[in-house]
Amino acid sequence: MVVSRSFAERMAQLAGWTDSPVGKQVLISEHSRSDNDLFTIIGVYDDFVIGNLRTMDQRPSVMFGDAGDHNISSLSGAVVRMRDMSPESVAKVKQVVDRAKATRDPEIYPYSIVLADEYHDERNLRDSIIICGVAALVIALVGLTAYIIDETNRRRREIAIRKVNGASSPSIVKMIIRDVTWLAAPALAIGAFVAYMSATSWLQRFAQSITPSLWLYLAAILLLYLLIMACVIYRSYSAATSNPTLALKSE
């Protein structure tokens, strides 16, 4: 049999192995028919994910084989690594499997399908978060646009007086940007904190997960801030360039 690296490390602790495990014999209680039915280790492979990252089986693993038996009739599944997933390559694999002594017709399908099924719930949650996030962003931008229109209408007289006293259009736009920034900065900071806590809680569902980088959240804050400022500049530029006498007359 061949064993995983974690199996070899565990046996080194239990049995006191100090050299290579290759060549040593072990008793596997579930598969050995008697105390003298020992399995010889002929190789060690790196640990790989068994199951999925959400319900990963972290136990050491072994793979059995019989040098004198090439029958795969009892084989429940096999993974074939391919360089090219073309119809011709799949047909060649099927020809090899068909030549083996199988008790049932083999079924060949890409591992990507199995992987997608394993993470079906997580993919649905991800898609739901993306859809809700985009919808919330659109609603927020619509509300921001309405706020800028209402704010510029409310401050028409102030803007007109500033322009009469020599204020330039860019300075008027900067003033509105500054006022909106005082509202946007705390909101973005709170949103980033909530996003970090939510992401951390979600990643705890996985046995192995990445550590979200702080730069990822900073980049998201910067992107949203630039989007907000673009909306503010677009809506406030017309008010900043309007004729101040018209605004004063209306008052």
N, C-alpha and C positions, 0 to 999 in steps of 0.2 A: 504494500500500500504506500501511498504518498500522503504526507501530512502537512498541515499548515504550519507556518512559522510559530504561531501562538501555541500550537500543540507541542512543538519541540521545546519551546521555552518552558511550558508548564511541566512537561515530563522531566526537564533538566532540574527543576526545583523539587519535584516529588521523588525522582529516582536517583538524583545526584549525578546526572550525566554531565561530563565536563568536556567531551569531544563531540564530534559530529553524530547526529542521530541516525545517519544512513548506515544500514546494516544491522541495527539493533532490532530485537524482536519484542513485541508487546502483546498483551492479552486484551482483546476488546470484548467485554462481557456480553454485549448485545449480539455480536457476530461470531464469536468463538463457540464452537460446539462442545469443547471440553477445555480443561485447564492446560492441556498440551497443544491445543490448537492456537498457535501463535502466528502473528502477522509480522512480516519483515518489512521494515521501512526502507524504501528504495529511493526516496527523494523528498525534498521539502519545497513547498511553493509559498509565495507571499499570500498573506491574508487578503481576502476579497469580501465584498459586501454580500451577505446572505439575506435575502428578503429585500427590504428597502431601507432607506435612511431613517424612516419614521419608526419602524418596528424591526430594526436590524438585530439579527441573531449574532451576538458577539462571542459565542462559544467557539473553542477550537474545532477544526473540522479535519476529516480524513477522507481519502478516496481509495476505494478498494479496486483490485484488479486481479485477474487470474491469467498468468502468462500462457497457460495452455488452452484458454477458452477465448475465442474471438467472436462468440455469439453475443449479439446485443439485444436478444429477445427480451431480457429482463430490464433493459435500460429504459427508464421513464423519461429521460430527456438529455439532450446534449447541446452544448453551445459550440458553434463553429465560427471562428473569427475569419472574416473575409476582407480582402483588400478592396474589392469592388462588388457592390451589391447590384450587379446587373442580372437580367434574366438568364444569361448564359451561365453565370457563376452559380446561380441557384439551381439550374438544371443539372450542372455537374455534381453538386452536392447531393441532389436527389438520386442521381444515378448510383453514387457510392452507397447511399443508405439503402436503396432498393436491392443492391447486391448482397447486403447483409441478411442474416437469418432473423428476420423480425417476425413476431407473432401477430402483428397488426400493421396496417398501412401507416407509414410515417406521415406526420404533419409538419411541414416546414413553414415557418413564419418569422419575420424580422423581430429581433429582440427589442427594437424600439417600440413595437406594439405592446409587448409585455411591460416595458418600463413605463409607458404612458398609462397603462391600466393600474400599475402600482401607485402612481401619484395622481390618480383621477381627482380625488377630493382636494388635494393641494392646488392642482391646476384650476379647478373651479373657483376656489377661494381667491387665487391670484387674479383670475379674469374678473371676478366680482369687484375686487379692490380697484383694479384699473378702471373699470367702467364707472364705479362710484366716484373715483378720484377725478376723472375727466369731467363727469357731470357736475361735481362740486366746484371744480375750477371754472367751468363755463358760467355757472350761477354766480360765483363770486365776482367774475369779471363783469357780468351784466350789472350786478349791484354796485360795483365800483364805478362803472360808467355813469349810472344814475346818480351816484353820490357826487361825482365830479361836476356833472351838469347842474345839479342842485346847488352845489357849493359856489360855482362860478356865477350863477344867477343871483345867489344871495349876496355875493360880494362884488356885484357889478360896480356899485358906487365907489367902493374902496379901490378897486382896480383902476377905475377911470381917474380918480384923484391922484393915484400914484403915477399914472401915465402923464397927467397934466403937469405934475411936478418933476417930470424928467425920467421916470422909470422906463426902462426898455422892456420890450416884449420878453426877451430871455429871462430878465430878472423876475418878471411876473410869473413865468412858468416855473422858475426855481423856487419861488415862494410857495406855490401850490405843491410842488414836489416835496418841499421840506415839511409842509403840514401833513401831507399824506404819509410820509415816511414815519412820522411820530406814531401813526396808527398801524402802519404795516409792519414795522420792526418787531414790536411785541407779539403781534399775531403770528408772524413767521417763526419766531423763537418758540412760542407755545406749540405751534404745529409741528415743528421739528422734534420737540421733546416728546409729544404724543406719538409721532411716527416712530421714534427710536424705541419707546416702551412697547409699542405694538409689534414692531419687528422682532425685538428681543423675545417677547412672549411667544410669538409664532415660531421662531427658530428653536425654542426649547422643546418643541414637538419632535425634533429630529435628533437621532443619536449622534450624528456628525453634522456640523453646520459651520458656516463661515462666521467671522466676526465683522459686523458692519463697520466700515471705515467712517471716521468722522468727516472726512473730505466728501463723502457721498452726500451727507446731509447738508454740508456747507454749500456744495454745488447746487443742490435742490433749492436751498434758500436763495442763492444768488440768481438762479434762473427765474424763480417766481418773482423776485424783486424787480428784475429787469423787465419782465412781462407786465408787472403792475405799472412801472414807470413809463413804459411805452404807451400803455393805455391812458395814463394821466397826461402825458405830453400831447398825445393825439387829441384828447378832448379839451384840454385847457389852452391849446395854441390859438384857437379861434377867439376865445375870450380875451387873450392877451393881445391880440392884434386888432381887436375891434376899435371903432372910433369912440373915444371917451366922451365926446360931446353928446352922442346919441344916448349913452347910458345916463348922463347927467340930466338930459332933457326928460327922460322917462321918469326920473325921480321927482 
